[in-house]
Amino acid sequence: MTSTANAPAGGGRAAQPDHLGHVIFITAAAAMGGFLFGYDSSVINGAVEAIRDRFDVGSGTLAQVIAAALIGCALGAATAGRIADRIGRIRCMQIAAVLFTASAIGSALPFALWDLALWRVVGGFAIGMASVIGPAYIAEVSPPAYRGRLASFQQAAIVIGIAISQLVNWGILNLADGDQRGKIGGLEAWQWMLGVMVVPAVLYGLLSFAIPESPRFLVSVGRMEKAKTVLREVEGSGIDADARVREIGSAIHSEQKSTFKDLLGGRFGFLPIVWIGIGLSVFQQLVGINVIFYYSSSLWQSVGIDPSASFLYSFETSVVNIIGTVIAMVFVDRIGRKPLALIGSAGMAVSLAVAAWAFSYKSGAGGDIALPHGQGIAALIAANCFVLFFALSWGVVVWVLLGEMFPGRIRAAALGVAAAAQWIANWVITVSFPTLSDWNLSGAYMIYTFFALLSIPFILKWVPETKGKALEEMG
């Protein structure tokens, strides 16, 4: 929501160096929601077999319990925008922190399977809130020339959260002598895995008290002096804070409160810009990022790797993910959002096509598959290339664009709808993959290849470039 008064349209230096450090701290604190998003999404993987054994359930029921979090994610994303517009971005973060904490404790101490599923939904609701409020808040406090890199903190925090969850699971498993149901201090190892999330959840809540409210929200509720103070903190003391407040106030007064009804218009229900946001969210999931490694252990085994070392190779995937995210953070403000997305789409399409070719040579079924050595190596390389290209493009660019591209009058509500669509698409891909893979594993990856290719004309024709623009310019 910052002005271009301090930044050239091409993305030059926007904030005075002595204030940039403060902006980075604010952004990193807000991105803790992204860390919890990644941590909570991934930590359950280390506890799956123990939960299956503890509650004596089949794969279908277990999959529904795990996927229950995605329903909560969609609900949280759909409602976070309205909550943030009514009570503020910071209060919204604090609510999410409380829900993350409650989910961690409840999931670690369930008395029945439905109880565990309920706490998964609560945690999912918090993830959904964090997926909306983080990008929106960061976009509103970031100087335009740095906004892409700062908005990238959200995705960086997500992938770091995934990696840390794997390290924590590995450490707890070692303390329990490799047994997910091994006892540590009276609780089973899997309970500790789920419960440790209390630590970052509480930290997220504490950090929310150390960062300022969004200037845009402060102006919207008439707290002009506080808004001026925050603007000087994030844009530099040399700005004309009175002029900036008037500019923000003018933009707000020409708008109305963000509601679902405001998103409607045109022949196809939603406004065109809302459909573009939904399209970005859905394409991000339809390329199959959340299922590409369902067969990772089998892949490693097919090329002669000991399955007992599978943690190390899963962690290697997280490292590739982090490297790709750092690349995106470096280039998102230099070459723009659209070029980065196009590079990623092309790279993902090629990688997925190679994986589909390799899987066409598989033998066996279910999780017990084998590939010829050459095809196994090709599949492993393709899988890592896919993660790299996703991380350096769509993993970051979608969150950056969703935080920037919507007009102020509909930003929070539109971001909520787009994020909800992302979680619904995630759920569809997750629950459909087992059936698709049983039908034809190679065919499943060809479907993901098709969506990666289809995303290219979508970007070229409909996605706007937001590099270097003030949020007030988005119309």
C-alpha positions as CSV (number, residue, x, y, z in Angstrom):
1,M,0.0,0.0,0.0
2,T,3.1,2.2,-0.3
3,S,3.5,5.1,-2.7
4,T,6.0,5.2,-5.6
5,A,7.2,8.6,-4.3
6,N,10.3,6.9,-3.0
7,A,10.7,4.4,-5.8
8,P,11.2,4.5,-9.6
9,A,8.6,2.5,-11.5
10,G,11.3,0.1,-12.6
11,G,12.0,-1.0,-9.0
12,G,14.8,1.2,-7.8
13,R,15.7,1.7,-4.1
14,A,12.6,2.6,-2.2
15,A,13.4,2.6,1.5
16,Q,16.3,4.3,3.2
17,P,18.9,1.7,4.3
18,D,18.4,2.5,8.0
19,H,14.7,1.6,7.7
20,L,15.0,-1.5,5.5
21,G,16.3,-3.6,8.4
22,H,13.1,-2.7,10.4
23,V,10.9,-3.6,7.5
24,I,12.7,-7.0,7.1
25,F,12.1,-7.7,10.8
26,I,8.4,-6.9,10.4
27,T,8.2,-9.1,7.3
28,A,10.0,-12.0,8.9
29,A,7.7,-11.9,12.0
30,A,4.6,-11.9,9.8
31,A,6.1,-14.8,7.8
32,M,6.2,-16.9,10.9
33,G,2.6,-17.8,9.9
34,G,4.1,-19.3,6.7
35,F,6.6,-21.3,8.8
36,L,3.8,-22.8,10.8
37,F,1.9,-23.4,7.5
38,G,4.8,-25.4,6.2
39,Y,5.6,-27.1,9.6
40,D,2.0,-28.2,10.3
41,S,1.4,-29.4,6.7
42,S,4.5,-31.6,6.8
43,V,5.0,-32.8,10.3
44,I,2.1,-35.3,10.1
45,N,4.1,-37.3,7.6
46,G,6.4,-38.6,10.3
47,A,3.5,-39.8,12.4
48,V,1.4,-41.6,9.8
49,E,2.3,-45.2,10.5
50,A,2.1,-44.7,14.2
51,I,-1.4,-43.2,13.9
52,R,-2.4,-46.1,11.7
53,D,-1.2,-48.6,14.3
54,R,-2.5,-46.7,17.4
55,F,-6.0,-46.4,16.1
56,D,-6.0,-49.5,13.9
57,V,-7.4,-47.9,10.7
58,G,-7.0,-48.6,7.0
59,S,-5.3,-46.4,4.5
60,G,-8.5,-44.9,3.2
61,T,-9.7,-43.7,6.7
62,L,-6.2,-42.5,7.6
63,A,-6.0,-40.5,4.4
64,Q,-9.3,-38.8,5.2
65,V,-8.0,-37.9,8.7
66,I,-4.8,-36.4,7.2
67,A,-6.6,-34.6,4.5
68,A,-9.1,-33.1,7.0
69,A,-6.7,-30.3,7.6
70,L,-7.2,-29.2,4.0
71,I,-10.9,-28.6,4.7
72,G,-9.9,-26.4,7.6
73,C,-7.4,-24.6,5.4
74,A,-10.1,-23.7,2.8
75,L,-12.5,-22.4,5.6
76,G,-9.7,-20.4,7.2
77,A,-8.6,-18.8,3.9
78,A,-12.2,-18.0,3.0
79,T,-12.9,-16.1,6.2
80,A,-9.5,-14.6,7.1
81,G,-10.0,-11.6,4.8
82,R,-13.2,-10.5,6.4
83,I,-11.8,-11.0,9.9
84,A,-8.7,-9.0,9.0
85,D,-10.8,-6.1,7.6
86,R,-12.9,-6.0,10.8
87,I,-10.4,-6.4,13.6
88,G,-7.0,-5.8,11.9
89,R,-4.2,-7.9,10.5
90,I,-2.3,-8.2,13.8
91,R,-5.4,-9.5,15.7
92,C,-5.9,-12.0,12.9
93,M,-2.4,-13.3,13.3
94,Q,-2.9,-13.6,17.1
95,I,-6.1,-15.7,16.5
96,A,-4.1,-18.0,14.1
97,A,-1.4,-18.4,16.7
98,V,-3.9,-19.5,19.4
99,L,-5.4,-22.0,16.9
100,F,-2.0,-23.3,16.0
101,T,-1.2,-23.8,19.7
102,A,-4.5,-25.5,20.4
103,S,-4.1,-27.8,17.4
104,A,-0.6,-28.8,18.4
105,I,-1.7,-29.8,22.0
106,G,-4.9,-31.4,20.9
107,S,-3.3,-33.4,18.1
108,A,-0.6,-34.6,20.4
109,L,-3.1,-35.8,23.0
110,P,-6.1,-37.3,21.1
111,F,-8.4,-39.8,22.8
112,A,-10.0,-41.0,19.5
113,L,-9.4,-40.8,15.8
114,W,-12.3,-38.3,15.3
115,D,-10.7,-36.1,18.0
116,L,-7.4,-36.1,16.1
117,A,-9.3,-35.2,12.9
118,L,-11.0,-32.4,14.7
119,W,-7.7,-30.9,15.8
120,R,-6.3,-31.3,12.3
121,V,-9.2,-29.2,11.0
122,V,-8.5,-26.5,13.7
123,G,-4.8,-26.5,12.6
124,G,-5.9,-26.3,9.0
125,F,-8.1,-23.3,9.8
126,A,-5.0,-21.6,11.2
127,I,-3.0,-22.5,8.1
128,G,-5.7,-21.0,5.9
129,M,-5.7,-17.8,7.9
130,A,-1.9,-17.5,7.8
131,S,-1.9,-18.2,4.0
132,V,-4.1,-15.1,3.5
133,I,-3.0,-12.7,6.2
134,G,0.7,-13.1,5.7
135,P,0.9,-12.0,2.0
136,A,-1.7,-9.2,2.5
137,Y,0.1,-7.7,5.5
138,I,3.5,-8.0,4.0
139,A,2.3,-6.3,0.8
140,E,0.8,-3.4,2.8
141,V,4.0,-2.6,4.8
142,S,6.6,-3.2,2.0
143,P,8.2,-0.4,-0.1
144,P,7.3,-1.2,-3.8
145,A,10.9,-1.7,-5.0
146,Y,11.4,-4.4,-2.3
147,R,7.9,-5.8,-2.1
148,G,8.5,-8.9,-4.3
149,R,11.5,-10.0,-2.3
150,L,9.8,-9.3,1.0
151,A,6.7,-11.1,-0.1
152,S,8.9,-14.0,-0.9
153,F,9.5,-14.4,2.8
154,Q,6.2,-16.1,3.0
155,Q,7.2,-19.0,0.7
156,A,10.7,-19.1,2.2
157,A,9.2,-19.5,5.6
158,I,6.9,-22.3,4.3
159,V,9.8,-24.4,2.8
160,I,11.9,-23.8,5.9
161,G,9.0,-25.0,8.1
162,I,8.8,-28.2,6.0
163,A,12.5,-28.8,6.4
164,I,12.5,-28.1,10.1
165,S,9.6,-30.4,10.7
166,Q,11.6,-33.2,9.0
167,L,14.6,-32.5,11.2
168,V,12.5,-32.5,14.3
169,N,10.8,-35.7,13.4
170,W,14.2,-37.3,12.7
171,G,15.5,-36.2,16.1
172,I,12.5,-37.4,18.0
173,L,12.6,-40.7,16.1
174,N,16.3,-41.2,17.1
175,L,15.4,-40.5,20.7
176,A,12.8,-43.3,20.4
177,D,15.2,-45.7,18.9
178,G,13.6,-45.5,15.5
179,D,10.1,-46.5,16.7
180,Q,7.3,-44.0,16.0
181,R,5.4,-45.4,19.0
182,G,8.5,-45.6,21.2
183,K,8.0,-43.9,24.6
184,I,9.7,-40.6,25.5
185,G,8.8,-39.1,28.9
186,G,5.5,-40.9,29.0
187,L,4.3,-40.0,25.5
188,E,4.8,-41.8,22.2
189,A,7.3,-40.4,19.7
190,W,4.5,-39.4,17.2
191,Q,2.8,-37.4,19.9
192,W,6.0,-35.4,20.5
193,M,6.2,-34.8,16.7
194,L,2.8,-33.2,16.6
195,G,3.1,-31.4,20.0
196,V,6.5,-29.7,19.4
197,M,4.6,-27.2,17.1
198,V,3.6,-25.4,20.3
199,V,7.0,-23.7,20.3
200,P,6.8,-21.9,17.0
201,A,3.1,-21.2,17.5
202,V,3.8,-19.4,20.8
203,L,6.7,-17.6,19.2
204,Y,4.4,-16.4,16.3
205,G,1.9,-15.1,18.9
206,L,4.6,-13.2,20.8
207,L,6.1,-11.7,17.6
208,S,2.7,-10.4,16.6
209,F,2.9,-8.1,19.6
210,A,6.2,-6.7,18.4
211,I,5.1,-5.5,14.9
212,P,2.9,-2.6,13.9
213,E,-0.6,-2.8,12.5
214,S,-0.9,-2.2,8.7
215,P,-1.0,1.5,7.9
216,R,-3.9,0.9,5.6
217,F,-6.0,-0.7,8.3
218,L,-5.0,2.1,10.8
219,V,-6.2,4.7,8.3
220,S,-9.4,2.8,7.7
221,V,-10.3,2.9,11.4
222,G,-9.3,6.6,11.8
223,R,-6.0,6.1,13.7
224,M,-4.2,8.7,11.6
225,E,-1.3,9.5,13.9
226,K,-0.4,5.9,14.4
227,A,-0.6,5.3,10.7
228,K,1.9,8.2,10.1
229,T,4.3,6.7,12.7
230,V,4.2,3.3,11.0
231,L,4.6,4.9,7.5
232,R,7.8,6.7,8.7
233,E,9.1,3.5,10.2
234,V,8.7,1.5,6.9
235,E,9.2,4.1,4.3
236,G,11.8,6.4,6.0
237,S,11.5,9.6,8.1
238,G,11.9,11.7,5.0
239,I,8.5,11.0,3.5
240,D,5.5,13.3,3.7
241,A,3.5,11.2,6.1
242,D,0.5,13.6,6.0
243,A,0.3,13.3,2.2
244,R,0.7,9.5,2.3
245,V,-2.2,9.2,4.9
246,R,-4.3,11.5,2.7
247,E,-3.5,9.3,-0.3
248,I,-4.4,6.1,1.5
249,G,-7.5,7.7,3.0
250,S,-8.6,8.9,-0.5
251,A,-8.2,5.4,-1.9
252,I,-10.1,3.8,1.0
253,H,-13.0,6.4,0.9
254,S,-13.4,5.7,-2.8
255,E,-13.8,2.0,-1.9
256,Q,-16.3,0.1,0.2
257,K,-15.6,-2.6,2.8
258,S,-14.3,-5.8,1.2
259,T,-17.2,-8.3,1.0
260,F,-17.9,-11.4,-1.0
261,K,-20.6,-9.5,-2.9
262,D,-17.9,-7.0,-4.1
263,L,-16.1,-9.9,-6.0
264,L,-19.1,-10.5,-8.2
265,G,-19.5,-9.0,-11.6
266,G,-19.5,-9.8,-15.3
267,R,-20.9,-12.8,-17.2
268,F,-19.0,-15.4,-15.3
269,G,-19.9,-14.6,-11.7
270,F,-16.7,-13.2,-10.3
271,L,-14.8,-10.1,-11.5
272,P,-12.1,-11.0,-14.1
273,I,-9.2,-10.2,-11.7
274,V,-10.7,-12.6,-9.1
275,W,-10.8,-15.4,-11.7
276,I,-7.2,-14.7,-12.5
277,G,-6.3,-15.0,-8.8
278,I,-8.3,-18.3,-8.6
279,G,-6.5,-19.5,-11.8
280,L,-3.1,-18.8,-10.3
281,S,-4.0,-20.7,-7.1
282,V,-5.5,-23.7,-8.9
283,F,-2.6,-24.0,-11.4
284,Q,-0.2,-24.0,-8.5
285,Q,-1.8,-27.2,-7.3
286,L,-2.7,-28.9,-10.6
287,V,0.9,-29.3,-11.5
288,G,1.0,-31.9,-8.8
289,I,3.5,-30.4,-6.3
290,N,1.9,-32.1,-3.4
291,V,2.0,-35.6,-4.8
292,I,5.2,-35.6,-6.8
293,F,7.1,-37.4,-4.0
294,Y,4.4,-40.0,-3.0
295,Y,6.8,-42.5,-4.6
296,S,10.1,-40.9,-3.4
297,S,11.0,-43.9,-1.2
298,S,10.3,-46.3,-4.0
299,L,12.4,-44.2,-6.4
300,W,15.4,-44.3,-4.1
301,Q,15.0,-48.0,-3.6
302,S,14.7,-48.6,-7.3
303,V,18.2,-47.2,-7.8
304,G,19.7,-49.2,-4.9
305,I,19.4,-46.8,-2.0
306,D,18.7,-48.2,1.4
307,P,15.1,-47.3,2.4
308,S,16.2,-46.7,6.0
309,A,18.0,-43.6,4.8
310,S,14.8,-42.2,3.3
311,F,14.7,-39.3,5.7
312,L,18.0,-37.9,4.4
313,Y,16.7,-38.0,0.9
314,S,13.4,-36.4,1.8
315,F,15.4,-33.7,3.6
316,E,17.5,-33.3,0.4
317,T,14.3,-32.4,-1.4
318,S,13.6,-29.7,1.2
319,V,17.1,-28.3,0.5
320,V,16.3,-28.2,-3.2
321,N,13.1,-26.4,-2.3
322,I,14.9,-23.8,-0.2
323,I,17.5,-23.2,-2.9
324,G,14.8,-22.6,-5.5
325,T,13.0,-20.2,-3.1
326,V,16.2,-18.2,-2.6
327,I,16.7,-18.0,-6.3
328,A,13.1,-16.6,-6.6
329,M,13.7,-14.1,-3.9
330,V,16.8,-12.8,-5.7
331,F,15.1,-12.4,-9.1
332,V,11.4,-11.7,-8.5
333,D,12.0,-7.9,-8.3
334,R,14.7,-7.9,-11.0
335,I,13.1,-9.7,-13.8
336,G,9.5,-9.5,-12.7
337,R,6.7,-11.9,-11.7
338,K,5.5,-13.0,-15.2
339,P,9.0,-14.0,-16.6
340,L,9.8,-16.0,-13.5
341,A,6.4,-17.8,-13.7
342,L,7.0,-18.6,-17.4
343,I,10.5,-20.0,-16.8
344,G,9.0,-22.2,-14.0
345,S,6.1,-23.5,-16.1
346,A,8.4,-24.5,-18.9
347,G,10.9,-26.2,-16.6
348,M,8.1,-28.0,-14.7
349,A,6.5,-29.2,-17.9
350,V,9.8,-30.8,-19.1
351,S,10.6,-32.3,-15.7
352,L,7.1,-33.8,-15.4
353,A,7.2,-35.2,-18.9
354,V,10.5,-36.9,-18.2
355,A,9.1,-38.3,-14.9
356,A,6.0,-39.6,-16.9
357,W,8.3,-41.3,-19.4
358,A,10.4,-42.9,-16.7
359,F,7.3,-44.2,-14.8
360,S,6.0,-45.8,-18.0
361,Y,8.7,-48.4,-17.4
362,K,7.7,-49.3,-13.9
363,S,6.9,-52.8,-12.6
364,G,5.0,-53.6,-9.5
365,A,2.0,-51.8,-8.0
366,G,1.1,-49.4,-5.2
367,G,4.1,-48.3,-3.2
368,D,6.1,-51.3,-4.1
369,I,7.4,-50.4,-7.6
370,A,10.6,-50.8,-9.4
371,L,12.2,-49.0,-12.3
372,P,15.1,-50.0,-14.6
373,H,18.3,-48.3,-13.4
374,G,18.4,-45.7,-16.2
375,Q,14.8,-44.7,-15.8
376,G,15.1,-44.6,-12.1
377,I,18.0,-42.1,-12.3
378,A,16.0,-40.1,-14.9
379,A,13.0,-40.0,-12.6
380,L,15.0,-38.9,-9.6
381,I,16.7,-36.1,-11.5
382,A,13.3,-35.0,-13.0
383,A,11.7,-35.0,-9.6
384,N,14.4,-32.7,-8.1
385,C,14.3,-30.5,-11.2
386,F,10.5,-30.2,-10.9
387,V,10.8,-29.1,-7.2
388,L,13.6,-26.6,-8.1
389,F,11.6,-25.0,-11.0
390,F,8.4,-24.9,-8.9
391,A,10.2,-23.3,-5.9
392,L,11.9,-20.6,-8.1
393,S,8.7,-19.7,-9.8
394,W,5.1,-20.6,-8.9
395,G,5.9,-21.4,-5.2
396,V,6.9,-17.8,-4.7
397,V,5.3,-15.8,-7.5
398,V,1.7,-16.9,-6.7
399,W,1.9,-15.6,-3.1
400,V,3.6,-12.4,-4.3
401,L,0.9,-11.8,-7.0
402,L,-2.0,-12.6,-4.7
403,G,-0.8,-10.0,-2.2
404,E,-0.4,-7.4,-4.9
405,M,-2.7,-7.8,-7.9
406,F,-6.1,-7.1,-6.4
407,P,-7.6,-3.5,-6.1
408,G,-7.6,-2.3,-2.5
409,R,-11.4,-2.4,-2.2
410,I,-11.5,-6.2,-2.7
411,R,-8.0,-7.3,-1.7
412,A,-8.7,-9.1,1.5
413,A,-11.9,-10.8,0.3
414,A,-10.4,-11.7,-3.1
415,L,-7.2,-13.1,-1.5
416,G,-9.4,-15.2,0.8
417,V,-11.3,-16.7,-2.2
418,A,-8.2,-17.4,-4.2
419,A,-6.5,-19.0,-1.2
420,A,-9.6,-21.1,-0.5
421,A,-9.5,-22.3,-4.2
422,Q,-5.9,-23.3,-3.7
423,W,-6.7,-25.5,-0.7
424,I,-9.7,-27.0,-2.5
425,A,-7.5,-27.8,-5.5
426,N,-4.9,-29.2,-3.1
427,W,-7.5,-31.5,-1.6
428,V,-8.7,-32.7,-5.1
429,I,-5.2,-33.5,-6.2
430,T,-4.4,-35.3,-2.9
431,V,-7.5,-37.5,-2.8
432,S,-7.4,-38.2,-6.6
433,F,-3.8,-39.3,-6.9
434,P,-4.1,-42.8,-5.4
435,T,-6.9,-43.6,-7.9
436,L,-5.0,-42.0,-10.8
437,S,-1.7,-43.9,-9.9
438,D,-3.5,-47.2,-9.6
439,W,-5.0,-46.5,-13.1
440,N,-1.8,-45.4,-14.7
441,L,1.1,-43.7,-12.8
442,S,2.7,-42.4,-16.0
443,G,-0.7,-41.1,-17.1
444,A,-1.1,-39.2,-13.8
445,Y,2.2,-37.4,-14.4
446,M,1.2,-36.6,-18.0
447,I,-2.0,-34.9,-16.6
448,Y,0.3,-32.7,-14.4
449,T,2.5,-32.1,-17.4
450,F,-0.6,-30.9,-19.4
451,F,-1.5,-28.4,-16.6
452,A,2.1,-27.1,-16.5
453,L,1.9,-26.4,-20.3
454,L,-1.6,-24.9,-20.0
455,S,-0.3,-22.4,-17.4
456,I,2.0,-20.8,-20.0
457,P,-0.8,-19.2,-22.2
458,F,-2.7,-18.4,-19.0
459,I,0.2,-16.3,-17.7
460,L,0.8,-14.7,-21.1
461,K,-2.8,-13.7,-21.7
462,W,-4.3,-12.9,-18.3
463,V,-1.7,-12.4,-15.5
464,P,-0.8,-8.8,-14.9
465,E,2.8,-7.7,-14.1
466,T,2.9,-6.0,-10.7
467,K,6.7,-5.4,-10.4
468,G,7.5,-1.9,-9.0
469,K,3.9,-0.7,-8.8
470,A,2.3,0.8,-5.7
471,L,-0.7,-1.1,-4.4
472,E,-2.9,1.9,-5.0
473,E,-2.1,1.5,-8.8
474,M,-3.8,-1.9,-8.9
475,G,-7.2,-1.2,-10.4
